[in-house]
Amino acid sequence: MPRVYKRKIGSRNYRNYTNERLEEALKNIRQNKLSIRLASEKYGIHRNTLWLKLKGKHNKPHGQQKVFTDQEENVFVVHIITMSDFGFPVTSFDLRCIVKCYLQQCGRKINCFKQNLPGNDWVKSFLARHPILTQRFAQNISHARAATDEETINKFFDHLEKELDGIPPGNIWNYDETNLVDDPGLKKVITRRGTKYPEKIRNASKACTSLMLCGNATGDLVPVYVNYRSQKLWSTWTENGPPNARYNRTKSGWFDYQVFEDWFLHLLLPILKRQDGPKAIIGDNLSSHLNIKVIQECEANNIRFIALPPNTTNLLQPLDVAYFRPMKIQWRKILDTWKESSRGSRYTTIPKEEFPSLLKSLMQTLEEKSSENLKSGFRKCGIFPSNREQVLNRLTFRNVTADNEVIRNVSDSFIEHLTKIRSDSTKTRQIRRKKRLNVPPGKSISAADLLNPQETANDNHVTVIDEPQPSCSYLPPPRPTAARRTNRHSDTSSECESEVPYEESDTSSGDGSVSSDECTAPGGKESLPATTEVHKAVGKYVVVKYEADYFPGRITRLQKTGAYVSVLMQCGKQWKWPPKKDEIFYRNDEIIMNIDEPVQRGTRELYDIPMMQNFI
């Protein structure tokens, strides 16, 4: 079958009339108002066609007939819709394979199909005959997001409706982070047929800049907050940007809890204070957003801080649902234009001096439909107007019910199979318990060492050490980070509450520095040095104890019941000072012993502390 049929010159036209026009002509003929010849001249339909329709002949469509009956094709449609409702949509190739399997089970041989496998043309014709089906790009969602069920959504809306009771739409705000990348994406180009890998000369990178956006249910937008990836901030990085925008920087480029606090206090809070009545801010449940200072300001100003359930931002985050996608589309267009210009083509990546002006152009482009998009996001998420059905109807599994007409036409075994697949895909993954092997260098081990470690320990010097297992089946065990040590003493004194926890992640750089993933806290051991009298003085180095872990540090302040100690963090077999000062109060019984001053090795700010080997 040709892809595009070309009618031969002089051949008869096929069906140049509508069904309504044909029925009207046949009605006049049956009522003896017109003869076949007169009706043919009046309605422009060939007289042979009118005669065949009156006799009930040649009712099949012209051209080659369909391979499958209407009933068979309807079964295919039903199964395709059911697969999509369960979260396993089929592709064009999947549909062709399904049809091939069906033909083999029926023992049929279709000559126009190569080895009984339909071609792409058949798929296009099949979709054209069934407009209820369409081809769309499928968005990949994680197993955790797929596990979101009606109970989670209903429980959220039960609490949300109480919290938003009496709050006007202008006082309901949603905040979220996003980033703008330095890559305008791929575009279709015209090139010679047969070219497999057309290339376009243009600089692009994977660099990105983080933004914080916030809007309310009436379409108002808070000024943009920009967070650069840098350790310093320069004046040229803040010029020619959007009105009232603020700028900050972190080493990782992401929002930590200090940057979030700065955004809240300097941009959002002044706006909320000018509003009358109760207010509500809705956002995801990231740990960097759960800031004590922010919560205290919310309580003092009648602001309700509402967190979304985990893994539901694609359903309940208005900015994610309706604002960020058009924003990213416009950003790619602006970036593409800039990189085509003589100025932009010279740079390998977007200079931070140029970013504010590009961001200003982006916000001006979005200004026309910004309010409409924000309102649509709140409406689609069911937040305002309050309507949980907006979210429940978007749950993949919710559309599959026993009363659904589609399901009644599908075999029970097929539904049972899909239900099992979805259950297996969304259930919590169990992690097998593991044990750490203490094997001397150069020694090998066997299965007997693992099965009977006590019997072979003396011969092979192999010991098995039980590792603590995570309380949650899919999360790693929490480590005693500096932030947790800070929170432990948050109620010791009022002065300690103002201490800034260390939460910012450290990424490895190209100069060979060690990343924060390798910087872990040492665990306590069974054999420790005997406790000795500690000489406490400012500047002295000591070992402090936090729960079952030990850390070296330097005394910075003294008090009667203890001292403030700034501790180091472990990097492999050495130690380093954390990027943010980790200084908290330790009681006298938590200061274990004095140690020698650490010895720096090389230029990477790593230190050797031999006396800490007794604690590792």
N, C-alpha and C positions, 0 to 999 in steps of 0.2 A: 504494500500500500504506500503510495507516495505521501511525503510529508505535507505537501500543499498541492491539491488537485488543480490542474490547469485545463480549463474547458477549451475544447477545440473550436475554432472559428466556424460559425455556421451551424453548430449543433443546437439541438432544442434546449430551451431553458428548463431547469428543474424547479418546480414549486416557486413560482413568482407570485404567490397569493397567500393570504392568511387563512387560518382555520375558520374564523368568523365569516370571512367573505365566501368561503366554500359552502359552509352550512346555510348561509342565506340563499345562495344560488340553488342548492338542492331543495330547500324548503319551497321556493317559488315553483320549481319544476314539479314537485309532488302535489302541489295545490293547483296545478294546471294553469298557473298564471303566465308561465313562460315555457317555451319549448327548449330543448337542449341546445339547439343552434342559437336561439335568441339569448339564452342565458350565457352561452359561451361568449357571444359578442359583447354583452353588457358587462359581465364581470371579468373578462379577460382570462378565462380558464378554458383550456382546450376541451372540445366536446367529447373526445375519447375519455378524458379524465372524469368528466361529469357522468358519462355512461357507466364507467367502471365503478364509481362510487355508489351510484344508484343500485347496481347489481351486487354490491358487497364484494367486489373482486379487487385484487392488488392493493390490499390494505397494509402490507408490510412497507417499511421505509425503503427508499431507493438505495442502491449501492449494496456492498457486501453486508450480509446479515451478522448479527451479534453472535459471538461464540457461546455465550451463556444466556439462559433465560432470565426474565425479569426477577423471578423468584430466587435464582441462584445469585444474581448480582446483589439483590437486597440482603441476602445472608452475608455476603462479603462486607457490605456496608455496615451491617449490625456488628459484626465482629471487629471491624476496624474502629468503630466508635467505642466499643467496650474496652478494647485494648488501650485506647487513649484515656478513657475515664479511669482506668486503673494505674495510670502513670507509665505505661509502656507503649507509646505510640509507634506505629509501623512506618517504615520508610518506603519509598517507591520500590526499592529492590526487595524488601521484605514482602510486599504485596505480590510481586511477581513470583517469589518462591512459594508463597501460600497457594497461589493459583496452580502452580505446577504440581504441588503435593496433592491438591484436590483432584486434578486431572488423573494423576497416577492412581489414586485410590479408587477413582471411578472407572479406570481402565479405558480411558478415552485418549485418542491420538488426534491432535489438532495440527493440520498440515501447515497452517500459516504461522505456527509457533515453532521456533527452532528448539528441538528436543523438549517440546511441551513447555518451554519457558517463554512467557509473553515478553514483548519488547516494550520500550519506553513509549512508543506510539499508542499501544493498547492502554497503558496507564493514563495517558493524557485523555484519550477518548472516554475511559471509564470515569475519570473525575469530571469531565464535561457532562456526562449523562447523569451524574449525581451531584448537583450543586450543594448538597448538604456537607460534602467533603471539600477540603481545601488543603493545600500544602503551605505549611508555615515553618519558620525556624523554631525549633524546640529549645527552651532554656533549660540548661542542666541545673538541677537542684540537688543538694546533698541529701544523704539518707536521714540526717537529723531534721531537715526541713520537711522532708516527705512524711516524717512521723508525726507532724503536727496534726492533731485531730480536733473534733468538735468539742471535746471536753476542755481542752486548753483554751480554745477561742471563747467558749461560753463563760468559763471562769474569769477570763480577762475582762470581758464585757460586763459581767456582773459587778466587778469592782469598779470598772471605768464609769459606768452609768451613775454609781453613787458619788464618785469623785467629781464628775463634771456636772452634777446636779446644781443648777442655779448659776452656772458660769456662762457668760455670753460668748458667742463664737470668736469675737475679737480678742478674748483673753485666753484662748486655747492655742498653745504654741507647740510646734514640733521642730526639733533640732536634729541634725545629722551631719556626719563628716563625709566628705568625698575628696577626690583628687582629680587634677587635670594633668594628663600625660603629655609628653613631648613627642607624640606620634600621631599624625593626622589619619592614619589608617590606610587601607588599600583602596584603590579606585580602578575601575575598569578602563582600559586604554585600547586604542585601535592599533593593531600591529599586523604583521604578515601572518597569514594562515599557516599553521604548523609550528609557530613559535611556542615552545613549551614554557619558558621562563622569561617573560618580558620583564625588563628592569627599568626603573626610573631613578635617575641620579638625584638624590635628595638626602640631606642629613636628617637623621631621626635617632632618638635614643629612648631608653626605657625610664628616663627620669620623670618624676612627677612632683607636684606641689599640692599639699593638703589644704583644704578649705573647710570652714565650718559655716553652715547655712541654717537659718531658722526662719520659719514663717508661721502665720496663724490661719485660722479657718476662714477669715474674711479676705485673705489674699495679701496681707501686708508682709513685707520681708525685712528682716533685720540686716543692717550693713554686714558686708562680708568680712570674715576673719581669715587671714592668710597665715599659714605656718610653713616657713621655709626649712629645708634640710641644711642646717649650718650651725656652727658653734658661735658665730657672731652675726650681728645685724648691721647693715650699712644703710646710710640715708637714701642712697639712690634706689634702693629696693622698695621704697615706700612712696615714690613720686609718681604722679600722673595716674593714680589708681582710681577705683570707684569712690564715690563720696562717702566719707565717714568710715572708711575701711580701716581696720587695725592689722598690724603685722607682728609676727613673732617668729621664733626659730627654736628648733630642737636638734640634737645631734642625729636622731633617727629620721626626722621629718614628720613623725606622727604626733598625734595629740596625746600628751601625757596628762596627769591629773593637775599639774601646775598650769599648763596652757589652757586646759578646760576651765579652770577656776578663773584665770585672767579673762577669758572670753565672756564668761558669765557675769563677772563683776563689772566689766567695762563696757559691754555692748548690750547684753540682754537685760540685766537687772535695772539699769536706768529707765529702759522702756517700760518694764513691768511696774516700776514704782509710779509712773505717771498714769497708769490705768486704775480705774475704780473697781472695787469689789474683789472677789477671789480670782486667782489666776491659776493656770495649769500648764506645765511644760511636760511634753511627752518625748521620750527618747529611748534608745536601746540601753541594755543593761551592762555596758562595758564597765569594768572596774575603775577605769580612769575617770568616769563620769560620777561615780559615787564618792563625792568629796564632802568631808565634814563641814568645811566652810560654806560650800554651796548649799548643803542641807540646812544649815543654821540660818543662812540668809533667806531661804525659802520659808522657813517657819516664822521668821520675824516679819515677813512682808506678805503673809497670807497667800503663799504660792505653793501649789501642790505638785510635788515632784513624782511623776508617774513613769515607771520603767516598763518596757514591752517584754513579753515572754521571750525566752531564748529561741532563736531560729525562726522568727516570725516577721522579720523586717520586710520581707518580700510581700507580706500580706497586710501589715499594720502600720508601716512607716509611710506617711503621706509623701514625704520628699522622695523616697525611693520609688514609690509607685507612679507618680505623675510629674515630678519636676526634674530629676537628674537626667533622664533619658533625653528629653529635648535639649537640655543644657549641654550634654556631651556631644550631641549632633551639631549644634551651633559652634561649639568649641573646635571641633574638627574642621569646620569650614573656615573659621577665622585663622586657625593655625596653618591650614593649607594655603590660604592667601598670603599670610606673612612669610612662609617659607618660599613661596614663589617670587617674592619681592627681592630686589637687589640687596637690601639690608639683611633680610632673614636668611638668604641663601649662603651668607658668609659664616654663619655660626653652626657648630656641630650640635648644639643644644640651645634651648631658650635661655638667654642670660637673665639673671634675676632682675636686672635693670629694665628689661623689656616686658617682664611678666605683668606688672601692674597695668600698663597701658592696654595689653591684650585682654586682661581681665575686665577692664573698664568697657572695652568694646563688646565683650561677651554679655555683660550685665545690661548694657544699653539695648542689645539685640533682643534679650529675653524680656525686657520691660513691658513690651506690648501685651504679651500673653502670660506674664508671670502670675498675676492675680488669678486668672482663670485656671491655670495649672494647679496652683495651690488649693483652690476651692475643690477642684476635681479630685485631688489627692485625698483630702479629708473626707469627701463623699465616698470615694471608692473604698477607703479603709473603714467606713462605717462609723467614724468618730463624730463627724458633724455633717448632716443630721445623724443622730445615733441610729444605726441600723446594722445589727450584727449579721443579718442575712447577706449583706454585700460581701462579707468575708467568707461566711460559711459556704456560699454558692461557688466560691473559687477553690475550695478544697478539692483536690483531685479525686479522692475516694468517696466524697459525699454524694456525687452524682450517680453512684452505683448503688441502687436500692432495689429491694425486691419488687416494688410497685412500678419500677421503670419499664415502659413498654419495650425498650431495647433489650433489657435483660431477659424478658420472658421468651424472646425469640432465640436466645443463645443457650446452648446445652449446659446443663448443670455441671458436667465434668469440666467444661472449659472455664466456667466461673470459678469452680473450686481450685483449678490449677492457677489461675491468675491471683486469687486470694492468697494462696500459699506463697507465690513468688513475692507478692508485695509484703507479706508478713515477714518473710525471710530477709527482705531488703531493708526494712525499716526497724527491725528489732536491734536491741543493744548488742554490740559486739563484745563477746567475752574474751578477756585476755588470759592466756595460760600462765599460771604461776611459774615463776622462774627462780632459780637459785644461782648465786654468784659462786664461781669456782676459784678457790685460792690455790693456783698451781704455780710452783716454782718455775722460773724461766728455764727453758730447755727441756722440761719434763713433758711427756705425753700422758694422756689419760685414756681410759677405756670405759666401756659401759658398766663394768663391775665397780669402778670407782664411784659411779653415780648411783648405782643400785644399793651398794653396801659401803658407804663412805667410811664407817667406823672400822671395818675389817681391813681396808686397804690403806687407811690413813698413814699408818706407821711405815709401810713399804714404799709408797709413792709420794708421801708428803702432800697429799691432796685433802683439802678440807672443803666442806660445802657450807656456805653461809646463806641463811635465809635473808632475802631482801624484803623490806616493807612493801606491801602491795597497795595499789591505789584503792581508795574507798569507792570510787566511781569506775565503772568498767571501761570507760573510754577516755579518762583523763589521767595524766601522769601524777604521781604523788607530789603534793605541795612541798616545796623546799623552804627552809627558814630564811627567806630573803630579808633584805634590809628593811623593806616596808613593814613586814610582819614584826620585826624586832622593834620598830618604832611604835607600832600600834600596841604592842604589849605593855609599854610603859606610858601610854597616853594619859592614864589617870593617876600617874605618880605625883605630878605637880602641875600647876597651871602653866608653868613655863615650858613644860615638855609638850603641851598640846600644840604649841606653835611651831614645833619642829617639822621640817618638810621630809616626808618619807622618800626613799629612793625607789622610783618605779620605772625610770626611763631605761629602755633596752639599749644595749650597745652593740653595734654591728661591726664586723671585722672590716678593716680597711686594706688597701692594697699594699701597705708597708709591712704586712706580716703580723699585725697586732692580733691579740686573742679576743674573740667575740665573747659576749656575755653568756652565750649558751654553754661555753666551756667553764665559766666562772661560777662554781657551785660552792655551797657551804659544806664544810667537812662534818662528818658525823662523829658522834662521841664513841669512844672505844672502851673496851673492858678494863685494860690496864692503863692507869694514869699516874703521873708523878704524885707523890704525897704532898698534901697541902702545906705550904710554908707561909711564913709571915710576909706580907706584901708591904713594900715601901711605896706609899702613895705620894706622888708629887707631880705637879704639872710638867708635862713633857716626858714623863717616864712611860716606857712601853710595858704593857701587861697583857695577860691572857684573861679574857672574860668568858663567862659561861652564859649561854642562852638556851634554856631547856636542856637538851642533851648534846648541844653543839658548842664548840669552842672557837673563839676568834681572837686574833692578835689586834692590838690597838694602842693608841696613845692617849694618855690622860690629858684632858683639856681644862676641866674645872673640878674643884673639890668641894664636897659638902660633908656634913657630919656623918650622914648615913651611907655615903657612897661617893661616887665620882661620875662625871661625864666622860665617856670614852669614845673617841672616833676610831672605828674599826676598819680593817682591811678586808678584802674579799679574795678568795682563793682562785687562782688560774693555773690549773694543772698542778705542778709541784711547787709553784711559786705563788707570790701574793702581790696584790696591787691595790692602790687606793681607788675606790669607786669614783665614777665621774661626778656624782653628787655626794657631798659630805654626809657621812652616816654617823651622827653623833647623838647618843641617847644616854640616859641615866642608868647606871648599874649600882646595885646595892653592894655593901662590903663583902657579903658572902658570895657574890657572883664574880668578884675579882679574884682570880685563882692564884696568880704568881707573877713575878717580874720576869721579863725576858730582855735579851740584848737588843739594841737598835737594829732594825732590818738593814741588810746590805743590798744595795742596788746592783743589778746585773745588766750590763749593756745599756742601751738608750731607749728601751721600751717601757721604762718605769715599772719593771718587775723586780721584786725583792725576794731574797732568800732569808728564811727565818728557821734555822736548824732546830731550835728548841720546840718548834711546833710539830716536829715529827713524832713526838710522844703523844700527840693528840689526834693524829690522823690515822 
